[in-house]
């Protein structure tokens, strides 16, 4: 259960106001671990990271802060990364984005402490930053934060590229790219080259051909994204990231052509999807596999992503943490293994 919280609020500009808040929190056996003050029009915005005492709920923290005259109180769960000072956190995020522009959205999410940063036009409750849309429900973005985010984008000089390169284990170059409606034919060809076993492992039903309406849905999922692995003019693998009914959880699935299995393609696809999942704010990826099918678990291990399994409804439920042990980029991991 989360016991560390990040609380943001506005206080009247009067002597001792912030001290009274911390005294009240201390009386509730809460420990203030970090404090950050940001300028906003007409005053300042205070942000504290608090480890709550036993039995203290988020609502209790909000009430304690409001009782001292705080306004616009926002609260969200926190972890040790929130104890890093802002300049250090921004420099680390910038280093990540410069080393791998494909992780720009993830770096931006860290800089903004956003719920999600995704490609596309900003909708309701989102802020547009170049070609990226950022959302944060627990507190509004300040102008200082948005200026910091824009500076990061200026430094990288572009949002995450649509194309990512990789090398298979045997040294063949492939491209990972988003799928579009124009890919229906090549994705249909991918399915026709897959064996019945491969298709059954992916869809859990006997099928030889894929209906046209399925192809459209595969490439235009209503609540997710599709990434294709392409070699030359052939699409050889497909991965999907789909939102579930749980806000922090997404479902992940892979289909790799038989001739390309055990060559690192699935690993690179899964790592790329995990990178996209982190940028979108997901903390768990879930896949449903046949009990005898271990390919996804192996791919997660090779990508440096922690995975756990359990039997559920006759299938193997694979839970993957998108923030794994590996610090390498989605596409560099497979190439690095080749050089060992």
Secondary structure by P-SEA (a helix, b strand, c coil): cccbbbbbbccccccaaaaaaaaaaaaacccccbbbbbbcccbbbbbbbbbccccccaaaaaaaaaaacccbbbbbbbcccccccaaaaaaaaaaaaaacccaaaaaaaaaacccccccccccccccccccbbbbbccccccaaaaaaaaaaaaaaccccccbbbbbcccbbbbbbbbbcccaaaaaaaaaaaccaaaaaaacccccccccaaaaaaaaccccbbbbbbbccccccbbbbbbbcccccbbbbbbbbcccccccaaaaaaaaaaaaaaaaacccbbbbbbcccccaaaaaaaaacbbbbbbbcccbbbbbbcccccccccccaaaaaaaac
